Amino acid sequence: MKCPGQDSRYWTPEAIFETKCPECGHDMEFFKDESARKCKKCGHKMLNPKIDFGCASYCKYAEQCLGEMSPDLLAQRDDLLKDRVAVEMKRYFGSDFKRIGHAGRVARYAERIGRGEKGNLGVILTTAYLHDIGIKNAEKKYNSTAPKYQHLEGPPVAREILTKLGAKEPMIDEVCEIVSHHHHPRSTDTVNFKSVYDADMIVNLEEKNKEQPIPPKKIARIIDKAFLTATGRETARSILLGIKPSQ
């Protein structure tokens, strides 16, 4: 049986549309399942501006359905996956709204930092949602939330969730690698790791500051010494110290 989303018998009139070539202004006709098309007038290769991955954002048979996808479209696909990861994270934590809220805030700041640092937002946001996913089993097995137990228990759970959602193996490996040491930076860490680390630091400082106010000078020292990215430091100063980013 052919996937209904790719079967033209189920298409509506909006499945075929026209748009302008951004280079020469010539009319270009797209089918909704096309990833890209070349302009007949100037030869410019244009990505489909209305492409909708739908189930392709998580289906393991997506490449057979859509054919070979460009790196730009693969990045978009990874970015879409993070929405389903967020749902699975919430399902996994159940009524533990504190940890759900923590992961959501880390993801929000990680997106801001990742954009500024030009990281892979699909990997960054997926990892942000799953960075503490090992804490539940750490408590069950060791009666502890210590980082070493989170780092041990997190990757298998993250891998199970991402495999279920049909994520690509390289992405799964990178997310699990970050989860496995997300409290402990290394000299070889990528910008994707650094974006999640800095975002987690901001949220942790927010939470500690609510429990017991931290002197602004101490927060400033932590930001200067412990943060790994320029965007992370700028974001932290804005969130924690109310210092507006320089223009």
N, C-alpha and C positions, 0 to 999 in steps of 0.2 A: 504493500500500500504506500502510495506517495504521500509525503507530509502535506497536509491540507494548506499550510501556510505557503508552500512552494508550488502548489497545484493551481494553475491559472483558472481552472473551473470555479474556484472559490474566490477569485479576485473581484474587487469592486472597481468602478471606473477610476478611482484615485490611484490604482495600482500602476497606471501608466501616466506619466506626466512630463511636461516640458519645463526646461529651465534655461537660463542664459549661460553661455561659456564666460567664465570670469576674465578670460584673456582677450577675446575678440567680440563678445556679445552675440555670437551666433546661437540660434535656437538649438537646443540639444534635447533629445527624447530619452527618458529613462524608464526602465521597468523596475518595479519595486525591489526585485531580488538581485539586481545588478549592483556589484560593489563599486564599479567605476566604468567610465566610457571615455573614448577619445573624441574630441571635437572634429567633425568632418572638415571644417574650414581651416583651422590653424594647427590641429594635431595635439592640442593640450589635453592631458589626461586628467579628468575631473572625478573626484570621489562623489558617489551618490549622496546628495544633500539630505535625502529623506530616508536613507536606509534604516530599516527597523529590524534589529536582530531578533526580537521576540525570544522564542525558545532557543535560538542559536546562541544566546548569551550563556547558556549552561549545557546545552545538549551535546553529548559526545560525538554525535553524527553530523554536527554542523558543517564541517568541511565538505562532507559528501554532498550535503544539500546545496551549499553556496559556492562550492568550488574553492580554488585557492584564493585566500584573502591577503590583501596588502598588509604591511606592517602597521600602517595607520589604522586599518579596520580591526586588526587583531588587538591593538591597544584599546580601541573602543569596546571591543567585546569583553576584554578583561575588566574594563571600567564598569560595564553593566553587571558583571558577575557580583560585584560587591554588594548590590542591593539584596540579592538572594543570600549572601553570606550574613548580612545583618539580620535577616529573618531567622536563619539557622542559629545564629548566636543567641538571639532572644529566646528561641525555643529551647536551646540547651540549658540556659540559665534559669528558665522558668519564671518563678516569682521573685528571683533575686534582682530586684529592680536597682539596687545600688550598683551592682557590677554591670548591669545592662546600661545604666546611665553613664558609668565611667567609660565603657567602651565607646559609646556614642559620642561623648565629648572628645575622647582621644581621636576618633575618626574625623571629627569636625576640624580640629586643629591640625591634624596630620594632612588633611586635604589642602589647607591654606599653606602650610609649610612646603608640602610636596610640589605645589604649583610654583612657589617662589624658587625652589631649588631645581625645578625641571626634572622631577623624578617620575617614575612610572606610577600614576595614580591608581591603576587597578591593583597593583601589588601593595602599594602603601595603604589604601583604604581597606583592602581585604585583611592585611596584617593587623591594622589598627583594631578592627572588630574582633580579631581572634587572638590578640597578643596575650591576654590573661586567661585564655580558654582552659589552661591546665590547672587553674586554681581550685576548681571543684574536686578533681581527683586527688590533688595534693592534700586537701583537707581530709578527704575520706581515707586515704592510705597512710598519711603521715601525721594527721592532725596538725598540719602546719601550712602556712601560706608562704613560706620562705622561697625566695627566688630560685634556689637550686632545685626545689621540687616542682615549681611551676615550669621551669625550663625542661625538666625531665618528662613531665606529664602532658605538656601542651602540644608538642608536635604530633603525636599519634592522633589526638582528637581533631586537630586542625586538618591533618591529612585525610581523616575519615570524612569530614564535612566537605572538603574541597573535591575529593574523589567522587562523592555522591552527587555533587553539583556539576561534574564533568569538566572541572578545570584542567588545564594542560599541565603535564608533569613538570616542566621547568618552573612554572609559576608556583605549583604546589611545593616544590623543593625550596624555592626562595622564601616563600612565606614561612615554611616550617623551620628553615635555618634561622630566620630572624626571631621567631617565637622561642627558639631553643636557647637564646642568650639575650633577650630583649632588655634585661636589666644591666647587662655588662657589655659596654662598647669594646670593640677591637679596632686596631689600627687599619684593618683591611675592610671595615664595614662600608657598605654602599650608601648612596644618598637615600635610598628607600629605607634602609635601617635607621639612618640618622633622623629622617623625618618623623618616623614613628616614635623613636626614642625621645626626641624633643617634645613632641606632642604629649606623650605620657608624663614627662617631667612637669609640663605646665599643669596638667590635670592633678597630678599628685600634690604639687605645691598649692593649687587652689584648695584642695580638700584639707590639707594640713593647716592652711591659713584660716579656714573656717572653724576648725576645731580649736585652734589656738593661734591667734594672730602672730605672724612672723614680721619682725622689723623690716621695713623697706630696704634698708642698707644691706641686710643679710640676703634678702631676695635678689638684690642687684648683684651681689658677689656670686651667688649661685648661678645666676644667668650668665655672668661673664666667664666663669670657670667651667661649668658643667655642661652647658649646651653645646651641641655639635655643629649647628648650621647658623648662618647669618640670619636667615628668615625665622628660624626658631627663636633666636635671641630677640629679634625685633617683635615677634608675636608675643613672646613672654613679657617683654617690657610693656607692651600695649595692654595685655590682659591683666597682668599682676600688679603693674605699677602705674597704669593709666597714662603711659608716655606714648603719644601719637607717633606713628612711623614717620620718618623723615621723607620728604617728597623728593 
